[in-house]
Amino acid sequence: MTFEAPQYLVALFLVAVPALASFVSWRHIRRGRPELDLDRLRRVSRLGTSRRQILLVSLSVLGSASLLLALAEPRIEVEGRREIFKTLDIVFLLDTSLSMRARDVLPSRIERASEEIKNFFVRQKDEAIGRVGLVSFAGSSIILSYFTRDGSNILFYLDSLQTDILPGYGTDIAGGIANALALVEKERATDRDLVPSDVVFVLISDGEDNGKEMTRLVARAAQAGYRIYCIGIGSQGGALIPLPATDGRQTFLLDERRRPVLATFDEGTLRWVAVATGGTYHRSFTGTELRANLEEILLSARRLVRVERVVETRPVERWFLAAGVVLLGVLMIVLERVRDGATRS
């Protein structure tokens, strides 16, 4: 046991003074003062005289010592185990198509997704995530950021997606997967230690897909050993798709017959992509679940490297404080009972 404030331990010597004085006086009474009627004193007291004295002194000494030990802030060493995981590199594939502008998830699907990704970064520890890349896709795909350790760089591009007034038409998820693969392979050309098991793709979309290369690209990713974790965002019922306002009035996307187009949600596509590549599928109905989805993905995808033995110090002064309060409380109760017994006698 160690102490953070050992200077208070000196006061423990003072606690021994009343104990020693009581012991000496008790022996003096027993041996040198036989004229005292001890039997009568025992009858007067609720407890025998010697037993009462030992009890009172013990409670006083132990209670005071416990409080002094609490002031010294004692610490004990506890041996434990700490799991060390390999840091993960993450590539975010973010759907920026028109359907992601739908407001069935407030303030919109794309804005909520961007905000929750930023919140996820703010709360993560540095050792959990290594580098991060960002790919956007709609009718076409763009690598917005190659692997970087600079979180502010990713936050900048996420902010730019929310203010983009020219969102893309159509959705080609396969194009996003192709660019994610290209991003990682470019990094592996210079980093020989980077292996597919240390990289995860996180695809966030409403599942609508108009591309024609999905099967081939998903098979390519699975064959290379890359896991794609999918998060579906949006309501099952769908919502109108707002267009950028040009004259101050809000308009919505219409089909060739001038009827409003609903942004739908395709869970089956996302679930298939996740299963085919060894990832998992997650569902976000309101967008607020998305950060928890990301944390769950991080926990399940990381790889255990080793287990270390660690020794931690834990404070235990609260136990000494509680013991001191209880012992002195009992002391007060015993003194009160002795006083009442003596008064009645």
GIQUIJO-V492834 format. One record per backbone hydrogen bond with DSSP energy under -0.5 kcal/mol. NH is the residue of the N-H (numbers start at 1). CO is the residue of the C=O. E is the energy in kcal/mol with one decimal. If there is no record, write none. Layout:
NH_CO_E ; NH_CO_E
//
This chain:
2_75_-2.5 ; 4_72_-0.6 ; 4_73_-2.1 ; 5_72_-2.4 ; 8_5_-1.6 ; 9_6_-1.8 ; 10_7_-0.9 ; 11_8_-0.9 ; 12_9_-1.6 ; 13_10_-1.5 ; 14_11_-0.9 ; 15_11_-0.9 ; 16_12_-0.9 ; 17_13_-0.6 ; 17_14_-0.7 ; 18_14_-0.7 ; 19_15_-0.9 ; 20_16_-2.6 ; 21_17_-2.7 ; 22_18_-2.3 ; 23_19_-2.0 ; 24_20_-2.5 ; 25_21_-2.5 ; 26_22_-2.4 ; 27_23_-2.2 ; 28_24_-2.2 ; 29_25_-2.4 ; 30_26_-2.3 ; 31_27_-2.3 ; 32_28_-2.5 ; 33_28_-0.5 ; 33_29_-0.9 ; 36_33_-1.3 ; 38_36_-1.8 ; 41_37_-1.8 ; 42_38_-2.4 ; 43_39_-1.7 ; 44_40_-1.9 ; 45_41_-2.3 ; 52_48_-3.3 ; 53_49_-2.4 ; 54_50_-2.5 ; 55_51_-2.5 ; 56_52_-2.7 ; 57_53_-2.5 ; 58_54_-2.5 ; 59_55_-2.6 ; 60_56_-2.3 ; 61_57_-3.0 ; 62_58_-2.8 ; 63_59_-2.3 ; 64_60_-2.3 ; 65_61_-2.7 ; 66_62_-2.2 ; 67_63_-1.9 ; 68_64_-2.2 ; 69_65_-2.4 ; 70_66_-1.9 ; 71_67_-2.0 ; 72_68_-1.4 ; 73_70_-1.6 ; 74_69_-0.6 ; 75_2_-3.3 ; 76_314_-2.1 ; 78_312_-3.7 ; 80_310_-3.4 ; 82_308_-2.9 ; 84_306_-3.1 ; 85_83_-0.6 ; 86_303_-3.0 ; 88_128_-1.7 ; 89_198_-2.6 ; 90_131_-2.3 ; 91_200_-2.5 ; 92_90_-0.6 ; 92_133_-2.6 ; 93_202_-3.0 ; 94_92_-0.6 ; 94_135_-3.0 ; 95_93_-0.5 ; 95_204_-2.4 ; 96_137_-2.7 ; 98_168_-1.3 ; 100_97_-1.3 ; 101_98_-2.2 ; 102_99_-1.3 ; 103_240_-0.6 ; 109_102_-2.0 ; 110_100_-2.5 ; 112_108_-2.6 ; 113_109_-2.2 ; 114_110_-2.3 ; 115_111_-2.3 ; 116_112_-2.4 ; 117_113_-2.0 ; 118_114_-2.0 ; 119_115_-2.4 ; 120_116_-2.0 ; 121_117_-2.0 ; 122_118_-2.1 ; 123_119_-1.5 ; 124_120_-0.6 ; 124_121_-0.9 ; 128_125_-1.5 ; 129_125_-0.9 ; 130_88_-3.2 ; 132_148_-2.4 ; 133_90_-2.8 ; 134_145_-2.3 ; 135_92_-3.1 ; 136_142_-2.6 ; 137_94_-1.8 ; 138_140_-2.7 ; 142_136_-2.5 ; 144_134_-1.4 ; 144_142_-1.0 ; 145_134_-2.0 ; 148_132_-1.4 ; 151_149_-1.0 ; 153_150_-1.1 ; 154_150_-0.9 ; 155_151_-2.2 ; 156_152_-1.9 ; 157_153_-1.6 ; 158_154_-2.2 ; 159_155_-2.2 ; 160_156_-1.8 ; 161_157_-1.7 ; 162_158_-1.2 ; 163_159_-1.1 ; 164_161_-0.6 ; 168_96_-0.8 ; 172_138_-2.9 ; 175_172_-0.5 ; 176_172_-1.1 ; 177_173_-2.0 ; 178_174_-2.5 ; 179_175_-2.0 ; 180_176_-2.1 ; 181_177_-2.4 ; 182_178_-2.1 ; 183_179_-2.5 ; 184_180_-2.0 ; 185_181_-2.6 ; 186_182_-2.0 ; 187_183_-1.4 ; 188_184_-2.5 ; 189_185_-1.1 ; 190_187_-1.3 ; 191_187_-2.0 ; 192_190_-0.7 ; 194_191_-1.2 ; 195_193_-0.5 ; 198_195_-2.1 ; 199_196_-1.7 ; 200_89_-2.2 ; 201_227_-2.6 ; 202_91_-2.8 ; 203_201_-0.6 ; 203_229_-2.7 ; 204_93_-2.8 ; 204_202_-0.6 ; 205_203_-0.5 ; 205_231_-1.9 ; 210_171_-4.2 ; 211_171_-0.7 ; 217_213_-2.5 ; 218_214_-2.6 ; 219_215_-2.0 ; 220_216_-2.0 ; 221_217_-2.3 ; 222_218_-2.4 ; 223_219_-2.5 ; 224_220_-1.8 ; 225_221_-0.8 ; 225_222_-0.7 ; 226_221_-2.4 ; 227_199_-0.7 ; 229_201_-3.5 ; 229_227_-0.6 ; 230_228_-0.5 ; 230_280_-1.8 ; 231_203_-2.9 ; 232_282_-2.7 ; 233_205_-1.8 ; 234_284_-1.4 ; 239_263_-1.0 ; 241_261_-0.9 ; 242_240_-0.7 ; 243_251_-2.9 ; 251_243_-0.6 ; 253_241_-2.7 ; 255_259_-2.7 ; 258_255_-2.1 ; 261_253_-2.6 ; 263_239_-3.6 ; 264_262_-0.7 ; 266_206_-2.5 ; 267_265_-0.7 ; 270_266_-0.9 ; 271_267_-2.4 ; 272_268_-2.2 ; 273_269_-2.2 ; 274_270_-2.1 ; 275_271_-2.4 ; 276_272_-2.5 ; 277_273_-1.1 ; 278_274_-0.6 ; 278_275_-0.9 ; 279_274_-2.4 ; 282_230_-2.5 ; 284_232_-3.2 ; 285_283_-0.5 ; 290_287_-1.1 ; 293_289_-2.3 ; 294_290_-2.2 ; 295_291_-2.2 ; 296_292_-2.2 ; 297_293_-2.2 ; 298_294_-2.3 ; 299_295_-2.0 ; 300_296_-2.1 ; 301_297_-2.1 ; 302_298_-1.4 ; 305_84_-3.2 ; 306_84_-1.4 ; 308_82_-3.1 ; 310_80_-2.5 ; 310_308_-0.5 ; 312_78_-3.0 ; 312_310_-0.5 ; 314_76_-2.7 ; 316_74_-2.0 ; 317_74_-0.5 ; 319_316_-1.1 ; 320_316_-1.2 ; 321_317_-2.7 ; 322_318_-2.4 ; 323_319_-2.4 ; 324_320_-2.6 ; 325_321_-2.3 ; 326_322_-2.4 ; 327_323_-2.7 ; 328_324_-2.4 ; 329_325_-1.9 ; 330_326_-2.5 ; 331_327_-2.2 ; 332_328_-2.0 ; 333_329_-1.9 ; 334_330_-2.7 ; 335_331_-2.5 ; 336_332_-2.0 ; 337_333_-2.1 ; 338_334_-2.6 ; 339_335_-2.4 ; 340_336_-2.3 ; 341_337_-2.4 ; 342_338_-2.4 ; 343_339_-2.0 ; 344_340_-2.2 ; 345_341_-1.6
//
